[in-house]
Amino acid sequence: MTRGRGGGFGRPGGFGGGLRPGQGATALAALLTLGSLVAVWSPSAAAWLLASGSTFAELRLTALLGNTVVAAPSSFFGFALFVGIGVLLFLDRVRTLWHTRRNALLGWSAGILGALYLIDQFVLRGLGWGWASGVLVLLWFGTAVERRWGPRRTLVFAFWIAVPTNAVVAALLTWAPWTVTALTNAARMAPTHGVFALTDALLAAWCLMHGSARLALLNIEARKLVWVLVALGVLDLLFTSRLVGTVRLLAIALTWLLLTGHYRPRVLLDHLRLWRIDRRLAKRRGRFEVIDGGRNLHRGEATT
């Protein structure tokens, strides 16, 4: 795969199609499933998966990856909201199924919801709905990103998002544990683990990949949706958790750096040089005196 514009991950355009999950996205979903099962059924192993104040002190560095692949507790309503967004995006297909195979659609929907309820109650013990939402996002947007990068580069991208964000989680829990609460509510404590940083990064990558292409449903440029993700991160700072909001914003910033190549010192130096050149040119332009009449003034003088 050749590199696109910007960084090592590139920013090729075009919308991908199809519903078949990619290999890299499937691998991420499988890791989320395995990590969640281990965290629930083996408390001793969970200490090596979840970032905490002892991650650096006791050198439990496996948490720098494991913290991402343990589902965060969630509710049915969060899962239903995400499914509703998916229905809107695939509204034509859902309408076709509703008119042609209504009983099958209702039966499968009820069966899947029932199975997820049992998983939440007896298998993942409170992590079921969060796991289901995470798997859907990974398979959906992970596959869309993978169609541009391939499975290997998608997994490398996930690694470079997971390790720094989980390192920040562990650092904040060690030296600033008060950040687990929100700016507006010091009593509420949100989960500090989960796939939220990686899913935000995949969403941001998807938006940046499609650039100025307009989304038919919203009639806005895809890249502008990144600001919606930023706004959600700020809302998390205010109402959910300063730690979670910081990590989500960091994931979006890392995605931008990786896709544009600004993480490279050479690129930053080039931008600095261009800025200095622009400043010099602006100063030189200021020395010229503007003459009323423009460049055709001499022609008017010749005819008089």
Sequence and secondary structure as in RCSB ss.txt:
>XXXX:A:sequence
MTRGRGGGFGRPGGFGGGLRPGQGATALAALLTLGSLVAVWSPSAAAWLLASGSTFAELRLTALLGNTVVAAPSS
FFGFALFVGIGVLLFLDRVRTLWHTRRNALLGWSAGILGALYLIDQFVLRGLGWGWASGVLVLLWFGTAVERRWG
PRRTLVFAFWIAVPTNAVVAALLTWAPWTVTALTNAARMAPTHGVFALTDALLAAWCLMHGSARLALLNIEARKL
VWVLVALGVLDLLFTSRLVGTVRLLAIALTWLLLTGHYRPRVLLDHLRLWRIDRRLAKRRGRFEVIDGGRNLHRG
EATT
>XXXX:A:secstr
    SSSTT    S        HHHHHHHHHHHHHHHHHHH HHHHHHHS  TTTTTTT TTHHHHGGGS     
HHHHHHHHHHHHHHTHHHHHHHHHHSHHHHHHHHHHHHHHHHHIIIIISTT HHHHHHHHHHHHHHHHHHHHHH 
HHHHHHHHHHHHHHHHHHHHHHHHH GGGGS SS SS    S SSHHHHHHHHHHHHHHHTT EETTTTEEGGGH
HHHHHHHHHHIIIII HHHHHHHHHHHHHHHHHHHTTTSHHHHHHHHHHHHHHHHHHHHHHHS   TTGGGHHHH
HHH 
